[in-house]
Amino acid sequence: MNPAQTELLESYARDFSEIKGLQAAHRIGYALYDKAGQLGVVVCREAGQSCTRAVHCTLAEADLEFGRGLLRFLYENAIPPENACDVIRDICTVAEECAG
């Protein structure tokens, strides 16, 4: 594997239906990836076929089991991209600032 290559390790997606006057139909995707031996998380809000809001966060000192647990936590609690960085910072150390 090329050290600069990104490998998707696990992903989840949660669909939200349209509720007139309250929310548009959308999907939130959650992905755990490995890039050059460092784990990262992406949380993306999708409307139609495009990502309208995404955050990327590289985790520091996280092993694969912890990364998978974190991803599942974000998914099961339907954490949106707008709150994902704050939640991740509260739970673990990030190697780089979350970026959106």
N, C-alpha and C positions, 0 to 999 in steps of 0.2 A: 504494500500500500504506500502510495506517495505520502510523505509526512505532512504536506500542505493540504492533502485531501480531507474533505469532511465526510464523516460516516454517520448516517442516521442510525441511532440505536433503538429508539422507541418513539412512538407517537400516538396521540389520542386526538379526537375531534368531538366537539359538543355542538349540536344544532339547537338553535333557538328559533321558535316560530314567530311569525308576525302577530303582534297583538295591537290592534288598531288604537292609535293614540298613545301607546306606551313604548313599543319597540318594533323595529324593522326586523325582518327575518335575517339571520346571519349565522355564521359558524365561527367558533373559536378553536383554533388548532394549537396543540401543545407538542413540542418536539424536543427530544434529548439527542444531542449529537456529540461526537468526539472529533476534535480537530487537533491533529498533531499531539495526541495524548492528553488533551485537556477537555473536560466536559463543558458543555454549554446547553442553555435552554433557550428556546424561541417560543413566544406566545404571539399568535397572530389572529386578528379579527378579519374574517373574510366575508365579503358581500358579493354575491355572484361568483365570478371566477377570479376576483382580484383581492389581494390583501390590502385592507384599508388602514390598518394600524398594526404595527408589530414592534416587539421589543426583543432584544438579544442580550443574554447575560452569560458571561463566562464564569464558571464556578472555580473557586480556589480550593485546593485540598479536599475535593469531594471524590469519593470512590463511586463505582458504578451502582452499587446497591443504594447508596444515599441519593444519587442522581435520579434513579428510577423512582424512588419513594417521593422525592420532591416533585417530579413530573406528575405522578399519580395524585398527589395532594393538590396541586394546582388545578388539575382536571376535575377531580371529584368535588372541589369547592367552587368550580366555575370562575376562577380568578381571571378577570379580563386583562388585556394588555395594559390598560391604564393604571392598574394596581399591581401588576406582576413584579415589577422591580422592587417596590417597597416590601412586598411579602417575601421575596427571595432574600433581600438584604436583612430582614428580621430573622430569617431562619438560618442563613449560612453566610460565609465569607465569599465575596465575589472577587475575582481576579482583576476584572476591569469593571468600570461603571456600566450599568445597564444602559443600553442605547435604544432609542426608538426612532 
